[in-house]
Structure formats: C-alpha cells, structure tokens
Amino acid sequence: MSERRLRPSVPVAFKCDKVIKKSVHGLNTLINLNRIYKEDCLSFMSKLKDHKILVDVIVTSPPYNINKEYGLYKDNKEKDRYLHWMQNVAEKSYHILKEDGSFFLNVGGRPADPTFPFQVATQFRTLYELQTTIHRIKSVSIDAEDVAKNNEFHGNISIGHFKPIVSDRYLSDLHEYIFHFTKTGNLKLDKLGIGVTYQDKTNIGRWKSAKSDERDRGNVWLLSYPTIQEGRPHPAVFPIKLPERCINLHGIKPNLLVYDPFMGIGNTALACLRLGLNYLGTEIDAEFIKIAQHKMTSTLLETNLSVDSHEII
C-alpha cells in the first residue's frame, strides 16, 4: 500500500490564515501559514513560543557538520559547538510542539565518526523520548538467492543511489537515521498509513493481526535520492517521500500543522502540498529559498492550487 496523499486532480483550497500579529523591533509583522521565512530557526521558534503557537509535526534534516558546501552556512563547526546548537534546537522545538506531537529528525554522518548521529540524538533525549528509530536506506543490493520465488525480480539487483567512498578502510555509507521523538514515548501511530501489502498472501488470516492485505512497513525505509543528471541545487537534500512518510506515520488529522526548521529547497513544504496540509518553514539561505519558490510554484500550478496562498518571504 502506498502512502496516503491527495490525488493531483483534486483541487485543494489553502487559506493564508493569519497566525499571529506581533511587534518585532518596533515593526508590526504577520506570521502566516504556508510560508517559508528567511530567518534563523531558533529566533523563529522563540517567536512561536512567545505567542503560544503550537505545531503538530516537526520534520527536518539539519546540516550534518561534515563540511558540505552549502554556500551561506559553514558546515564545519567544532563538534561541541555543533552539539550545543542541536541542544538549542531541541529545547526551542520542545516548547512549540504539541503534547501529542512528533519530531522526526533525519541525521547522517561519516564512517570515520559512526556514533555521531547518536550524539545528536542524545541532545534531544534530554527533553524528548526517543519512541522509534527508523533506518533510512539510500541504496541496497540483494542477491538472487535472497529474493522470494514469487517476486518479479530475477537475478542480483541493486536499487537506489549513493556517493561511493574511495577508501580501503570504510564501506560506502548507504544508510542514515530518522529519529522519531515524542514527549511521552507512547504516541499512537498510524502504522497502516504507510503500510504495504503482503508479498506472501498466505499470511493473511494466518496471523491474528493479518486481517487484510495490509501490514506494518517496519522501521527500515528505502528512500533513495532522485536521479540528477546535472549539478545538485542543494548538497544534502532529502527526497519528498521522507517527510511525506513521516507525516503519514504520525497520522493526518484536521488542521494539522507541520514545521521544518531547516527547510532547504522546500521538500517538506512540497510534501505538505501533496498531502493537503498546512506548513511553516525557515531557511537562512536566499538561494535555496529561490529554488524552493520555483518548485512550489510549479507544483501549485500542476495541482490547481492557489499560488498566492503559498509564499516565501
């Protein structure tokens, strides 16, 4: 079963609801839904807290501190300084997330520092409960003998894309983490919202939980990068299906609000457009914002949504 989303042929009416009116440095300003703001996420989350604005889902992928070429942002902080920054993100986000909310944190690292993602997660565990650890697979190779007989694949197969590591010390890194944090650790998930069908249909009825041809996907997700023939507009973009799947797993409810502190080129916003949800985002790099604006405008036109209702400011 594929993830739930709105059919492209169904028009959706998005409203630019005014969330708050505030005074910032003596200027009256508005924060509206369905916007990406050119602003540091820490200051933006402080504003949301001050005005008691809460979000349902936070899904994001911060810079991994592995010296990627971002442009404006320098991805080479001292480790202690970077971890302190992540702790600040955790603290600010905790105050704007609803009690039954979810924070999905996509983090990768380097083979030379394999515990780094867990060090980042530890900064969040000072406040949050780590409810689920999801393994995001960028590429996988499967031998023919491990493929079930009733599968359509024949022979050895490799799926996905990755950047090979030229080293005789490490294997190519085909894996990242998605840490799912909640405030209680016992949030009920919509597991079948991202469910899949049974490969072996004889399982239906054999297990007490298998009452239909739909099962829990599990915590290993193959989410490969899209094929890009030209230069990447962002050095570490995640696929749209990542935030889309996370949001579906949390469970879609009326008036759900999603926030991405590190919006990048807008893929979380695009996921929300596909799901018919409201969002907020922040990004400090104007060039990434321009790319996001172009992608969102194209998507809105394709799906008959109002371009005026979705802005980047």
C-alpha positions in Angstrom: 0.0 0.0 0.0 1.4 3.4 -0.9 1.5 6.4 1.4 -1.7 8.4 1.5 -1.8 11.6 -0.4 -4.3 13.7 -2.2 -4.9 12.9 -5.8 -3.4 15.6 -8.1 -6.7 16.0 -9.8 -8.5 17.1 -6.6 -8.1 20.9 -6.1 -7.4 22.0 -2.5 -8.3 25.3 -1.1 -5.4 26.6 1.1 -6.1 29.6 3.3 -3.4 32.1 4.2 -4.6 32.2 7.8 -3.0 34.9 9.9 -1.4 33.1 12.9 -0.2 36.0 15.0 0.3 39.6 14.8 3.4 40.9 16.7 5.8 43.7 17.1 9.4 42.9 16.1 11.9 45.6 16.6 9.1 48.1 16.6 7.5 46.8 13.3 4.2 45.1 13.1 4.6 41.8 11.3 2.5 38.8 10.4 3.2 35.2 10.6 1.1 33.3 8.2 0.6 29.6 7.4 2.0 28.1 4.3 5.1 30.3 4.3 8.9 29.7 4.3 10.6 32.5 6.2 14.1 33.7 5.6 15.0 33.5 9.3 17.1 31.6 11.8 15.1 28.7 13.2 16.0 29.5 16.8 14.7 33.0 16.7 11.6 31.9 14.8 10.7 29.2 17.3 11.2 31.7 20.1 8.5 33.9 18.4 6.2 31.0 18.1 6.7 30.2 21.8 6.1 33.8 22.9 2.8 33.8 21.0 1.8 30.3 22.1 1.7 28.9 18.6 2.0 25.1 18.6 2.7 22.7 15.8 1.7 19.0 15.4 4.7 17.7 13.5 8.3 18.8 13.1 10.3 17.0 10.4 13.7 18.2 9.3 17.2 17.3 8.4 19.8 19.7 9.8 23.3 20.1 8.3 25.4 17.1 9.5 28.6 19.0 10.2 30.6 17.1 7.6 31.9 20.1 5.7 29.3 20.1 2.9 29.4 23.1 0.6 26.1 24.8 1.5 27.0 28.3 0.4 25.9 30.7 3.1 26.1 28.2 6.0 29.5 26.8 7.0 29.2 23.1 7.8 32.3 22.7 9.8 31.6 23.8 13.4 33.6 22.4 16.3 31.8 19.2 17.4 30.9 20.5 20.9 29.6 23.8 19.4 27.5 21.9 16.9 26.0 19.6 19.6 25.2 22.6 21.7 23.4 24.1 18.7 21.4 20.9 18.3 20.5 21.0 22.0 19.2 24.5 21.5 17.1 23.3 18.6 15.7 20.6 20.8 14.9 23.0 23.6 13.2 25.6 21.3 11.3 22.9 19.4 10.0 21.3 22.6 8.1 24.4 23.6 6.3 24.7 20.3 5.4 21.0 19.8 2.0 19.8 20.9 1.9 17.2 23.7 0.8 14.6 21.2 3.2 15.9 18.5 6.1 14.2 16.7 9.6 15.4 15.9 11.2 13.4 13.0 15.0 14.1 12.9 16.9 12.8 9.8 20.6 12.6 10.6 23.6 11.1 8.9 27.3 11.1 9.5 30.6 9.8 8.3 32.1 6.3 8.5 35.1 7.8 10.4 32.7 9.0 13.2 29.9 6.3 13.3 28.5 7.4 16.7 27.9 11.0 15.6 24.1 10.6 14.8 23.6 9.1 18.3 25.4 12.0 19.8 23.0 14.3 18.1 20.0 12.2 19.2 21.3 12.4 22.8 20.9 16.2 22.7 17.2 15.7 22.0 16.8 13.0 24.6 17.4 15.5 27.4 13.8 16.6 26.7 12.2 14.2 24.4 11.5 10.4 24.5 13.0 8.5 21.6 10.0 6.5 20.5 11.2 5.0 17.2 14.5 4.7 15.4 14.0 4.4 11.6 16.7 3.3 9.3 16.7 5.3 6.0 18.4 3.2 3.3 19.7 5.1 0.3 20.7 2.1 -1.7 20.7 -1.7 -1.3 21.9 -4.7 -3.2 20.1 -8.0 -3.0 21.4 -11.4 -4.1 19.2 -13.6 -6.3 19.1 -16.3 -3.7 17.6 -13.9 -1.1 14.7 -12.9 -3.4 11.5 -14.8 -2.9 10.3 -17.0 -5.7 7.0 -15.1 -6.2 8.9 -11.8 -6.6 9.1 -10.2 -10.0 12.8 -9.6 -9.7 15.2 -12.1 -11.2 18.9 -12.2 -10.6 21.0 -9.9 -8.4 19.6 -6.4 -8.0 20.8 -3.1 -6.8 18.4 -0.2 -6.0 19.0 3.4 -5.2 21.8 6.0 -5.4 24.7 6.8 -3.2 28.1 8.6 -3.2 30.8 5.9 -3.2 33.6 6.2 -0.6 37.1 5.9 -2.1 38.8 4.3 0.8 40.2 0.9 1.8 39.2 1.4 5.4 35.4 2.0 5.1 32.4 0.7 3.2 30.3 3.1 1.3 27.7 4.7 3.6 24.3 3.7 2.3 22.3 4.5 5.5 21.0 7.3 7.6 18.8 7.6 10.7 15.4 9.1 11.2 14.9 9.5 15.0 11.3 9.9 16.0 10.9 11.8 19.2 7.7 12.4 21.2 7.0 13.9 24.6 5.7 10.8 26.1 7.2 7.9 24.2 3.7 6.2 23.8 2.1 8.2 21.0 -0.2 6.0 18.9 1.0 5.9 15.3 -0.9 5.4 12.0 1.3 2.4 11.0 -1.0 1.4 8.2 -0.9 5.0 6.9 2.4 3.9 5.4 1.5 0.2 5.2 2.4 -2.2 2.5 0.8 -5.3 1.1 1.9 -8.9 1.9 4.2 -10.4 -0.5 3.1 -13.9 0.6 -0.7 -13.7 0.6 -1.0 -16.8 2.7 0.0 -14.6 5.7 -3.5 -13.1 5.5 -5.5 -14.8 8.1 -2.6 -16.9 9.4 -1.6 -14.2 11.9 -4.2 -12.7 14.2 -3.2 -9.2 13.2 -3.3 -10.0 9.4 -7.0 -9.5 8.7 -6.4 -7.8 5.3 -3.7 -7.5 2.7 -2.0 -4.6 4.5 0.8 -4.7 7.0 3.2 -2.6 9.1 6.0 -1.3 6.9 8.6 -1.6 9.7 11.4 0.7 10.6 13.7 0.1 7.5 12.8 2.5 4.7 14.3 2.5 1.3 14.3 6.2 0.3 16.8 6.8 -2.4 17.8 10.1 -3.9 16.2 11.1 -7.2 18.4 10.7 -10.3 20.0 14.1 -11.1 22.0 14.4 -14.3 23.1 18.0 -13.6 24.6 19.7 -10.5 22.6 19.4 -7.3 20.9 22.6 -6.2 21.4 21.6 -2.5 24.3 19.5 -1.2 22.2 17.3 1.1 18.5 17.3 0.1 16.2 14.6 1.3 13.5 13.1 -1.0 10.0 14.4 -0.7 8.8 10.9 0.3 10.8 11.2 3.5 8.7 14.0 5.2 5.6 12.7 3.5 6.1 9.2 5.0 6.9 10.7 8.4 3.8 12.8 8.4 1.6 9.9 7.4 3.1 7.8 10.1 2.3 10.4 12.7 -1.3 10.4 11.4 -3.1 13.0 9.4 -5.8 14.9 11.3 -7.9 18.1 10.6 -5.9 21.3 10.8 -2.6 19.5 11.1 0.4 22.0 11.1 3.9 20.9 10.0 7.1 22.8 10.6 10.6 22.3 9.1 13.3 24.4 10.9 15.8 23.7 8.1 13.6 23.9 5.0 16.4 23.9 2.4 14.9 23.8 -1.1 11.4 23.2 0.2 10.8 19.4 0.1 8.9 19.3 3.4 6.6 22.1 2.0 6.1 20.1 -1.2 5.2 17.0 0.8 2.6 19.1 2.7 1.2 20.3 -0.6 0.8 16.8 -1.8 -0.9 15.8 1.5 -3.2 18.9 1.6 -1.7 20.1 4.9 -0.6 23.5 6.3 3.1 24.1 7.0 5.6 26.6 8.3 9.3 26.7 7.3 12.5 28.6 8.0 15.7 28.8 5.9 18.6 31.2 6.1 19.9 30.8 2.5 18.2 33.1 -0.1 19.4 30.9 -3.0 17.7 27.8 -1.6 14.6 29.9 -1.0 14.5 30.9 -4.7 14.8 27.3 -5.7 12.0 26.3 -3.2 9.8 29.1 -4.6 10.2 27.8 -8.2 9.5 24.2 -7.2 6.4 25.1 -5.2 5.0 27.4 -7.9 5.4 24.6 -10.4 3.7 22.1 -8.1 0.8 24.5 -7.2 0.1 25.2 -10.9 0.2 21.4 -11.7 -2.3 20.7 -8.8 -4.6 23.7 -9.4 -3.8 25.2 -6.0 -3.5 29.0 -5.4 0.0 30.3 -5.9 -0.9 33.4 -3.9 -1.6 31.2 -0.8 2.0 30.0 -0.6 4.8 32.4 -0.3 8.4 32.6 0.7 9.4 35.8 2.5 
